């Protein structure tokens, strides 16, 4: 059985975002490093000023997006 779980590499350790189900206490793993989440603004044709403006305008929604009630949408779209 293969199980994929997202994690973050930090200071030489991988912190998993969730606990894997059905996995024994010791098991071999493969770790694949993905590209950074950093967006190259020039590549998408956006200036730093435009990005700052967009970030400021979207910040009004942050509290709603980060609420636990919104997790249902993450679960829906991950299927």
Phi and psi in degrees as a GROMACS rama.xvg file:
@    title "Ramachandran Plot"
@    xaxis  label "Phi"
@    yaxis  label "Psi"
@TYPE xy
-104.669  135.347  UNK-2
-127.523  131.757  UNK-3
-113.009  127.073  UNK-4
-135.535  135.517  UNK-5
-75.0369  150.332  UNK-6
-153.803  178.059  UNK-7
-128.233  129.202  UNK-8
-85.2562  123.558  UNK-9
-147.651  122.622  UNK-10
53.1071  42.9563  UNK-11
82.6919  5.14912  UNK-12
-128.899  152.578  UNK-13
-105.525  120.296  UNK-14
-99.347  117.247  UNK-15
-78.8346  146.169  UNK-16
-81.2814  -13.2336  UNK-17
-153.067  161.609  UNK-18
-85.2291  127.782  UNK-19
-70.3446  138.779  UNK-20
-93.3882  142.912  UNK-21
71.9658  19.3973  UNK-22
-109.489  130.606  UNK-23
-69.6792  172.938  UNK-24
-66.4433  -22.9722  UNK-25
-136.022  123.065  UNK-26
-152.596  146.595  UNK-27
-71.6817  146.96  UNK-28
-134.931  160.255  UNK-29
-117.073  134.356  UNK-30
-116.242  125.268  UNK-31
-112.791  122.884  UNK-32
-85.0879  123.617  UNK-33
-90.4098  166.947  UNK-34
-63.5716  153.993  UNK-35
-64.2476  153.072  UNK-36
-78.9369  1.28397  UNK-37
-70.794  131.691  UNK-38
-99.872  130.6  UNK-39
-83.2734  103.938  UNK-40
-58.6892  -39.9204  UNK-41
-61.2174  -36.5145  UNK-42
-65.7767  -30.1283  UNK-43
-100.775  7.84279  UNK-44
74.506  33.116  UNK-45
-123.311  135.294  UNK-46
-82.7099  165.21  UNK-47
-62.7531  -36.5946  UNK-48
-65.1841  -41.8121  UNK-49
-64.9146  -40.5883  UNK-50
-64.9804  -41.6817  UNK-51
-63.7806  -41.0753  UNK-52
-63.7418  -44.8411  UNK-53
-63.2174  -44.537  UNK-54
-59.3032  -42.3571  UNK-55
-65.561  -41.5883  UNK-56
-69.0628  -34.8777  UNK-57
-81.232  -15.7412  UNK-58
-60.9244  -24.3812  UNK-59
-62.4147  -23.772  UNK-60
-93.5681  -9.40626  UNK-61
-56.6644  -43.835  UNK-62
-60.2366  -42.0195  UNK-63
-67.2228  -46.3386  UNK-64
-61.8204  -34.9236  UNK-65
-87.1435  -3.70846  UNK-66
-72.6243  151.461  UNK-67
-63.789  -25.1062  UNK-68
-63.8799  -24.1296  UNK-69
-80.3844  -11.3965  UNK-70
-58.0254  -28.9724  UNK-71
-59.4246  -33.0199  UNK-72
-71.6326  -37.2938  UNK-73
-61.674  -43.828  UNK-74
-64.8805  -39.4658  UNK-75
-64.6446  -45.8926  UNK-76
-81.6749  -9.80644  UNK-77
-86.6408  -5.7772  UNK-78
